[in-house]
Amino acid sequence: ALVSALQGASFDSKLIETARDFVYLFRRGQDRVVAGFTLDQSASFDLRSDAAEAKRTDEMGNRFEVEDPENLRIELDRYPRYWLLDGCSEVEVR
């Protein structure tokens, strides 16, 4: 899942980086990929984006539609998670 989710993407910025929580932004053309995990059992954060569509990808590569791509509630655990943001130029932590 890691290879396919980030294929063709380049690192853009750190959105969240604490001692236990890690959320990074990658760029792929007009799209963005948010990748994150936590060292705790779970963590959640709110992000705002201007994405037209979004999909969440789990550690096995399964993709799930996101209802509101402009207001993302990302739920993290110890496995990497990915959010594919189509047609996105801005992502910020709320």
N, C-alpha and C positions, 0 to 999 in steps of 0.2 A: 504494500500500500504506500509506503514511504516513497519508493521510486516513482510510481505512477502519479501520485498526488503532486509531487514536486518536479516532475519531468518538464524540462524546458523553462523552469522558473529560476529567478535569481533573487538573492537575499535583498530585501529593501530596508527593514528596520526592526528594532525590538519594540513590541507593543507593551509587554509586561515581562519583567525579569526581576524576580525576587529570589530569596534563598531557596524557595520551594516551588514557585510557579514560573512557567516559561511559556510565553506566547510571542510568536514571531510572524512578521509579514513578509511575503515573497511576491514578486512581480512576474507576470507572464503575459506580455503584450498588453491588451486592454483589461486583463483580468488580474485578480489578486488571490493569493492563497494565504489563509491564516492557519498556522500550525501551533499546537500547544499541548502541554501536559503538565501535571503537577506531581510532586513527590509525596503529597498527602493522599488520603483516600479519595478526596474530591475537592473541587474548587469551581467557582463559577464567576464569570465576568460579563459585563454588558459592553458591547461594541456598537458603534454606529457606522454605517457605510452608505455609499450611494450606489450599491450594486443593484442591477436589474433583476438578477436571479442569484440564488445561492443553494449549494448542496453541502451537506456534512458528510465526511468520509471517515469511517472508523478504521481501526487497525487492521481489519481483514480486507479492506478495500470496498466494503459495501457503501453505497451512496444513498443519502436520504434528502429529500427536498426540505428546504427551510421556508417556513410560511412567510416570515417578514425579514427579508434580507437587509433592510435598512436599519433594523433594530435587532441585533443578534445577541442572544443570551448563550454564551458558550459554556458548556459543562465539561470540565476536565477530570481525568483520572490519571492513573499512572501509565496508561497507554497513549501514544500520540494520536491526536485527533486533527482533522483538517477540514477547513471550510473553504470551498471553491466559490469565489465571488465573481460572477460574470459581469462584464461591463462596468468595472469598479475603478475609480480613481482615488477614493478617499476611504480610509478606515481609521477610526479613533476609539480610544477607550472612553467610556462614559462613567 
